[in-house]
Amino acid sequence: MAAGVALEAAPLFTRGWFKVQYVRGVVIVGALVVINLFTWSGYPWVIWPAGALIAIELIRRLGVRPQ
């Protein structure tokens, strides 16, 4: 429930270059980390979805830009 509230409040945390998408990404990864900690079974599975989100953003940022 806290992650949902934080996603809605993301525009309140933006300053300068730090965009709403970054705040929402941090909230999502943070929620996944908390879920991983509460359901701990000896393996940090959160690295896979967090890594995928980071990789998607990097590909989007470094992709070919139209001229």
C-alpha positions in Angstrom: 0.0 0.0 0.0 2.9 2.3 0.8 4.4 1.8 -2.7 1.1 2.8 -4.3 1.0 6.0 -2.3 4.6 6.7 -3.1 4.0 6.2 -6.8 1.2 8.7 -6.7 3.3 11.1 -4.7 6.3 10.8 -7.1 5.8 14.3 -8.7 6.3 15.8 -5.2 9.9 14.5 -5.0 11.1 15.7 -8.3 13.8 18.5 -8.4 15.7 19.7 -11.4 17.1 16.8 -13.5 15.5 14.1 -11.3 12.4 13.2 -13.2 9.2 11.5 -12.2 10.1 8.3 -14.0 13.3 8.0 -11.9 11.4 8.5 -8.7 8.8 5.9 -9.7 11.6 3.5 -10.7 13.2 3.9 -7.3 9.9 3.3 -5.6 9.3 0.1 -7.6 12.7 -1.3 -7.0 12.4 -0.4 -3.3 9.1 -2.2 -3.0 10.6 -5.2 -4.6 13.5 -5.2 -2.2 11.1 -5.0 0.8 9.1 -7.9 -0.6 12.3 -9.9 -1.1 13.4 -9.2 2.5 10.0 -10.3 3.9 9.9 -13.5 1.8 13.6 -14.3 2.1 14.4 -17.9 1.1 18.2 -17.5 0.9 18.4 -16.0 -2.6 18.2 -12.3 -3.6 15.7 -12.7 -6.5 15.2 -8.9 -6.6 18.4 -8.5 -8.7 16.6 -9.9 -11.8 13.6 -7.6 -12.0 15.6 -4.6 -10.8 18.4 -5.3 -13.3 15.8 -5.6 -16.1 14.3 -2.3 -15.2 17.7 -0.6 -15.1 18.7 -2.3 -18.4 15.5 -1.2 -20.1 16.1 2.4 -19.0 19.8 2.3 -20.2 18.8 0.9 -23.6 16.1 3.6 -23.9 18.7 6.3 -22.9 21.5 5.1 -25.1 19.3 4.1 -28.1 19.5 5.8 -31.5 18.1 9.2 -31.5 16.4 10.7 -34.6 18.3 13.5 -36.3 
